[in-house]
Amino acid sequence: MRKKYKIYNEQDLCRIGNVDETPIVFEIYQKKTVEKIGNKTVTIRIFGTEKSRISLILYILSNGFKLPPMIVFKGKTDGTLIKKLEKHPLVKNKKVYVVCQPNSWVDSSIFLIWLKVIGSMNHY
């Protein structure tokens, strides 16, 4: 049985898309090590950032247009980190969007901000 596909025009394709959110950790902390049998101590070097992470939101439309990514940092929404990030050239030129959230999670408030950002973009 053959499936019938509806032919979409360019105007329709810019309304269909795929979004994904993924965490990015700064340091991967392994709980297992490789050492010679019989050693009484095993030295592990870590930088103390094993729990630090950001979240990244990526979005692509069905017509192939990629929207700028949004990066969610851990911090206060009105703190010094977001003020420093907003001065970065990529953020000023709207190549990347940044927000801060206390746990660097994409919760409903962050997703609503993201929807407002992509809603204001002209991607037709």
C-alpha positions in Angstrom: 0.0 0.0 0.0 1.4 3.4 -1.0 1.3 6.3 1.4 0.1 9.6 0.1 2.1 12.6 1.2 0.8 16.1 1.3 2.9 18.6 -0.7 3.8 21.5 1.6 4.8 24.9 0.3 7.6 27.0 1.8 5.3 29.0 4.0 4.0 25.7 5.6 7.5 24.2 6.1 8.7 27.1 8.2 6.0 26.3 10.7 7.1 22.7 11.3 10.3 22.0 13.2 12.2 19.9 15.7 13.5 21.1 19.0 16.0 19.3 21.4 17.4 20.2 24.7 20.6 18.6 26.0 22.8 19.0 29.0 26.5 19.6 28.5 28.8 18.8 31.4 32.2 20.5 31.8 34.0 17.5 33.3 33.1 13.9 33.1 33.7 12.2 36.4 34.4 8.5 36.2 33.7 6.3 39.3 36.0 3.5 38.0 39.7 3.7 37.5 42.4 1.5 36.0 45.3 0.8 38.3 47.8 -2.0 39.0 46.5 -4.8 41.3 47.8 -4.4 44.8 48.1 -0.6 44.9 46.6 0.7 48.2 45.9 4.2 46.9 44.7 5.5 43.6 45.1 9.2 42.8 42.3 10.9 40.8 42.7 14.4 39.5 39.6 16.4 39.0 39.1 20.2 38.6 36.0 20.4 40.9 33.7 21.2 38.0 32.2 17.7 37.7 28.7 19.0 38.7 28.9 22.1 36.5 26.9 22.1 33.3 24.9 24.1 30.9 21.8 23.2 28.9 21.6 23.8 25.1 18.4 24.2 23.1 18.7 23.5 19.3 15.9 24.0 16.8 15.7 23.3 13.1 12.7 23.9 10.8 11.6 21.4 8.2 12.7 23.8 5.4 16.3 23.4 6.7 16.5 26.8 8.5 18.4 26.5 11.8 17.5 28.9 14.5 20.2 30.3 16.8 20.9 28.1 19.8 19.9 29.1 23.3 22.3 28.3 26.2 21.0 28.1 29.7 23.7 28.9 32.3 23.5 28.3 36.1 23.0 31.6 37.9 20.5 34.3 38.9 18.3 35.6 36.1 19.5 39.2 36.9 23.0 38.3 38.2 26.4 39.5 37.1 26.9 36.4 34.9 24.0 37.2 32.5 25.1 40.8 32.4 28.6 39.7 31.3 27.2 37.2 28.8 25.0 39.8 27.2 28.1 41.9 26.2 29.5 39.0 24.2 29.5 39.8 20.4 27.6 36.6 19.5 24.9 37.5 21.9 24.7 41.1 20.8 24.4 40.0 17.1 21.7 37.5 18.1 23.8 34.5 16.8 23.3 32.8 20.3 20.7 33.5 23.0 21.6 33.1 26.6 19.6 32.9 29.8 20.3 32.0 33.4 18.4 29.7 35.6 19.3 28.6 39.2 19.9 24.9 38.1 20.7 25.5 34.4 17.6 23.5 33.6 15.2 24.1 30.8 12.0 24.4 32.8 8.6 25.9 31.6 9.7 29.5 32.2 12.9 29.1 30.1 10.9 27.3 27.4 8.4 30.2 27.3 11.3 32.7 26.9 12.6 30.5 24.1 9.2 30.5 22.4 9.1 34.3 22.5 12.5 34.5 21.0 11.7 32.2 18.0 8.3 33.8 17.6 9.9 37.2 17.1 12.3 35.9 14.4 11.5 36.2 10.8 12.3 32.8 9.3 10.0 32.7 6.3 
